[in-house]
Amino acid sequence: MSPDSYDMVSHQVKLAATGLSDADKAKMRLKERAFADYIFSTFEYPLYQLERSNAFFDAPKAHFMQEVVDYFTGRLLRNPRLLYFWSSTGGNLSREYETWTNNYYNQHVLPPFKEDRDGPLQ
């Protein structure tokens, strides 16, 4: 979800989680982390395809892949929880990805967005 709708959806998740046991909340946090990892993996693939398209001078594919990467960096990856999961002081999932993916992410996603360290399941 984009940062624009984050607060609304986060509030709904918080309400839905009211009354859950600590064990159920822990399971949901693990699922949340796994899904964040899936999104980062899904981002890395078109980023790699963009690099390869440029290397082989495939302009139409490079243009399309740039649009896909721009969607991730301009909207989806700016989600406050995803920022937390990527952060080395948060979920630290950035360590699971290539150096060039980290460099691209750091140049195109990070400032000035705020991460949500606690999430709606606090």
Secondary structure, DSSP 8 states (H G I E B T S, - for coil): --HHHHHHHHHHHHHHTTT--HHHHHHHHHHHHHHHHHHHHHHHHHHHHHHHHHHTT-HHHHHHHHHHHHHHHHTGGG-HHHHHHHSTTTT-GGGGS-HHHHHHHHHHT-TT----SS-TT-
